[in-house]
Amino acid sequence: MSSSELAAGSPATTPAASFSPMTRSGRWAEAGLLVLSLALGLGGYALTALNRSGSSPAQLLPIAGVVVVITALVHLWVRRTAPWTDPTLLPIAVALNGIGLAMIQRLDLSYERLGEAHGFSVRQAMWTGLGVLLFCLVLLMRDYRLLRRWDRWAMAGGLVFLVLPFVPGLGTEIYGARIWIHVGPMSFQPAELTKVLLAIFFASFLVANRDNLALAGRRILGLNLPRARHLVPLLVVWGVSIAVLVLQRDLGSSLLLFGLFVVTLFVATDRPSWLIIGAALFAPAAWFAATHLTHVQQRFSAWLDAMDPEVYNAPGGSWQLVTGLFGMASGGLLGTGWGQGYPNLVTFANSDFIVASLGEELGLTGTLALLMLYLILVQRGLRTAMHLRDGFGKLLAVGLSFTIALQVFVVVGGVTRLIPLTGLTTPFLAYGGSSLIANWIILALLVRLSDAARRPVTSAPRIIDTAELPSSIRRAVLDAETATSAKETKAEPATGTSSASGPQASQDDQPTTIVKGARP
């Protein structure tokens, strides 16, 4: 299926063609997968204590009891509010979050032995609780299409969150990037919520304007380039992303913001030229940042010349990256085991380099298993997009899935020296409250979208919103509806009231198609 069919809704994705009444919602499968997910997180926590002290932690049973109860309540809440959602979405998030908490707790034990009591795991557990609460609250929204009414508010909120770090007394520069705000004793990264809000706005905007953006312009070197005036939305988002890159010195958020819009635009229009134009716009900006911005320049130098002694020993050099690489190499195929490695030797081992920490103790096998969980999560999100019946839902599901996929690629690529380090966090795994909350909100939206996609089709009339159809198809639908109305008007005097009986009555009992927005 092409991306235009994915965005616009082709005959292959209509309810009658794609779905048959389902007899199972998958909730019992979800319950079984949740048991396995809990075993992964709690098992890592218990094995860490066993390998380091020779005995299980005294608080294992109370912690396990609390975690099991909370997970059971969330599962029951999903049964009630989104009974037809994909049964793998919630278990994958629980597994990743649990493994991340276990590793953060394991690193806390190493820090405590060195006399550094941070309590990162306790704070991460609190952020997890808040994220799960917001997950449940988002599921109270029964119809995701209500978000289209708030698209402008989503855009305004996203832009406000982007500029908050520049407010005097609120924003703080940490390690060369100005992406944090401090409110009392708490710090927060507002760009994490920006990606959720802008994903909603991009989906709504592109559904309403994809006709103009898909119009063919000139054909150059085999590419159908858009008309100049239709480049304005892309240039606006490009300008915002460049401002984030230059002013906040945050390559990761800039790449995520611009990539989200370009990919959603490509899916909405089915024009590969948008991908090429987007890459052509972002590449020079990244080159400028790598050659003129000190913070970004250091990251590019550490990436290109990681083994150079001067770069290795320089402040902000490649020491962190090289140490993480050697840590993962020491893990080998099966890893050193929970609590038996030395991941604490790497700075930010519980956040930026948590993938390297897990790679050392779980090995290549464990790392690939984690990547497989992310792959399944993204695949289920894209599958949801294919099965949804409206353009807004399709684009929103694609945008949210791409957000997770790009974050994982950028983080894992940076840790393994495939690309420069960017500062993005690994979804659900890494330490960080703002990222964790944003990802639980993304999961809630995917759950709501999946519930709508997998819900059995009833005999209710199918509603077509002509505002979401391409102009040529919309005109044909309206003309056909007008012609049908004219025929019925002419037939009424001849048939009288007798048309309500016989074969005509049996036809009226069948599901019909209602064209929303058609001419009377």
Secondary structure, DSSP 8 states (H G I E B T S, - for coil): --HHHHHHT-GGGSHHHH----S--SHHHHHHHHHHHHHHHHHHHHHHHHHHHSS--TTHHHHHHHHHHHHHHHHHHHHHH-TTS-TTHHHHHHHHHHHHHHHHHHHHHHHHHTT----HHHHHHHHHHHHHHHHHHHTT-S-GGGGGGGHHHHHHHHHHHHHGGGSTTTEEEETTEEEEEEETTEEE-THHHHHHHHHHHHHHHHHHHHHHHHS---EETTEE---GGGGHHHHHHHHHHHHHHHHS--HHHHHHHHHHHHHHHHHHHT-THHHHHHHHHHHHHHHHHHHH-HHHHHHHHHHHTTT-HHHHHSTTSSHHHHHHHHHHHHHTTT-S-TTSS-GGGSTTTTTTTHHHHHHHHHHHHHHHHHHHHHHHHHHHHHHHHHH-SSHHHHHHHHHHHHHHHHHHHHHHHHHTTSS-------TTTSS-HHHHHHHHHHHHHHHHHHHHHHS---SS-EEEEGGGS-HHHHHHHHHHHHHHHHHHHHHHHHHGGGGGSTHHHHHHTS--EEEET---
